[in-house]
């Protein structure tokens, strides 16, 4: 920063900036001679270094191209495997859905059979109960009819002992046959 300030201070003291065309004073010849010597002496050295660098770069580019080619091949194989995997996944999903449908249908059929069996058992139980109730009612009606008949026979043949005994035996025999 101090040098920068000095340049502006120097410029302010002089009236103008001028171009110095004196070649010897500016050192241009010195610089050209130095560059020429460097090229003459270091040309072969720099040439071999640059050639080695060029060969290294070419070799690295070829290696990179080979790796890129291999990576593209692996990418292509991976994409094929992905497609095959997706096909396999879809097949598994379809098989799973079909299996679920089959299992559900099997469960529905099993439930229908079980309900049919239960309904038939309940119906058979109901019919048995109905028959039992019908039989009990029938017995009650017969018993009541016999009882009324016995009472009428007693009223009708109250004076004679023999018809009452005969009627009682007949009623007991009929009652025993129905029970």
C-alpha positions in Angstrom: 0.0 0.0 0.0 2.9 2.3 0.8 4.4 1.6 -2.7 1.0 2.5 -4.3 1.0 5.8 -2.4 4.6 6.5 -3.5 3.6 5.9 -7.2 0.9 8.5 -6.9 3.2 10.9 -5.1 5.9 10.5 -7.8 3.3 11.0 -10.5 2.1 14.2 -8.8 5.6 15.6 -8.7 6.2 15.0 -12.4 4.3 16.8 -14.9 3.3 13.9 -17.1 3.9 10.2 -17.8 6.1 9.5 -20.8 7.1 6.3 -22.6 10.8 5.5 -22.5 11.9 4.2 -25.9 15.6 3.7 -25.1 16.0 -0.1 -25.4 19.2 -0.3 -23.4 17.8 1.6 -20.5 14.6 -0.4 -20.3 16.3 -3.8 -20.2 14.2 -5.3 -23.0 17.4 -6.7 -24.6 18.3 -8.3 -21.4 15.0 -9.9 -21.1 15.0 -11.2 -24.7 18.5 -12.6 -24.2 17.5 -14.3 -21.0 14.4 -15.9 -22.7 16.6 -17.1 -25.6 19.1 -18.7 -23.3 16.3 -20.4 -21.4 14.8 -21.8 -24.6 18.2 -23.0 -25.9 19.3 -24.6 -22.6 16.0 -25.7 -21.2 14.2 -26.6 -24.4 15.1 -30.3 -24.4 14.5 -30.5 -20.6 11.1 -28.7 -20.9 10.3 -30.8 -24.0 10.8 -34.1 -22.2 8.8 -32.9 -19.2 6.0 -31.7 -21.4 6.1 -34.9 -23.4 5.9 -37.0 -20.2 3.0 -34.8 -19.0 1.3 -35.2 -22.4 1.7 -39.0 -22.2 0.4 -39.1 -18.6 -2.7 -37.0 -19.6 -3.4 -39.2 -22.6 -3.0 -42.3 -20.5 -5.3 -40.9 -17.8 -7.9 -39.9 -20.4 -7.8 -43.5 -21.9 -8.2 -44.9 -18.4 -11.1 -42.6 -17.7 -12.7 -43.6 -21.0 -12.3 -47.3 -20.1 -13.8 -46.7 -16.7 -16.7 -44.8 -18.3 -17.3 -47.6 -20.7 -17.3 -50.2 -17.8 -19.6 -47.9 -15.8 -22.0 -47.7 -18.7 -22.0 -51.5 -19.1 -22.7 -51.9 -15.4 -25.4 -49.3 -15.6 -27.0 -51.1 -18.6 -26.8 -54.4 -16.7 -28.3 -52.8 -13.5 -31.1 -51.3 -15.6 -31.9 -54.8 -17.1 -31.8 -56.3 -13.6 -34.1 -53.5 -12.4 -36.6 -54.3 -15.2 -36.4 -58.0 -14.4 -36.9 -57.3 -10.7 -39.9 -55.1 -11.4 -41.4 -57.9 -13.5 -40.8 -60.4 -10.7 -42.3 -58.0 -8.2 -45.4 -57.6 -10.3 -45.7 -61.4 -10.7 -45.4 -61.8 -6.9 -48.0 -59.1 -6.3 -50.4 -60.8 -8.8 -49.8 -64.2 -7.3 -50.3 -62.7 -3.8 -53.6 -61.2 -4.9 -54.7 -64.5 -6.5 -53.8 -66.4 -3.4 -55.7 -63.9 -1.2 -58.7 -64.2 -3.4 -58.5 -68.0 -3.3 -58.1 -68.0 0.5 -61.0 -65.5 0.9 -63.2 -67.7 -1.4 -62.2 -70.7 0.6 -63.1 -69.0 3.9 -66.4 -67.9 2.4 -67.2 -71.4 1.3 -66.1 -72.8 4.7 -68.3 -70.2 6.4 -71.3 -71.0 4.2 -70.9 -74.8 4.9 -70.6 -74.1 8.6 -73.6 -71.8 8.6 -75.6 -74.4 6.6 -74.6 -77.1 9.1 -75.6 -74.9 12.0 -78.9 -73.9 10.3 -79.7 -77.6 9.6 -78.9 -78.5 13.2 -81.0 -75.7 14.5 -83.8 -76.7 12.1 -83.6 -80.3 13.2 -83.6 -79.2 16.8 -86.6 -77.1 16.2 -88.4 -79.9 14.4 -87.5 -82.3 17.3 -88.8 -79.8 19.8 -91.9 -79.2 17.6 -92.6 -83.0 17.5 -92.0 -83.3 21.2 -94.4 -80.4 21.9 -97.0 -81.9 19.5 -96.6 -85.3 21.2 -97.1 -83.8 24.6 -100.2 -81.9 23.5 -101.5 -85.0 21.9 -101.0 -86.9 25.1 -102.7 -84.1 27.1 -105.7 -84.2 24.7 -106.0 -88.0 25.0 -105.7 -87.8 28.7 -108.4 -85.2 28.9 -110.7 -87.1 26.6 -110.2 -90.3 28.6 -110.8 -88.5 31.8 -114.0 -87.0 30.5 -115.1 -90.3 29.1 -114.4 -92.0 32.5 -116.4 -89.3 34.3 -119.4 -89.7 31.9 -119.2 -93.5 32.2 -119.3 -93.2 36.0 -122.2 -90.8 35.8 -124.1 -93.1 33.3 -123.3 -96.4 35.0 -123.1 -95.2 38.6 -125.5 -97.9 39.8 -123.8 -100.9 38.2 -120.3 -101.9 39.4 -119.3 -104.2 36.5 -119.3 -101.6 33.7 -117.2 -99.2 35.8 -114.5 -101.9 36.3 -114.5 -102.8 32.6 -114.3 -99.1 31.6 -111.4 -98.5 34.0 -109.5 -101.4 32.6 -110.1 -100.3 29.0 -109.1 -96.7 29.8 -105.9 -97.9 31.6 -105.1 -100.2 28.6 -105.6 -97.4 26.1 -103.6 -95.0 28.2 -100.7 -97.4 28.4 -100.7 -97.9 24.6 -100.4 -94.1 24.0 -97.9 -93.4 26.6 
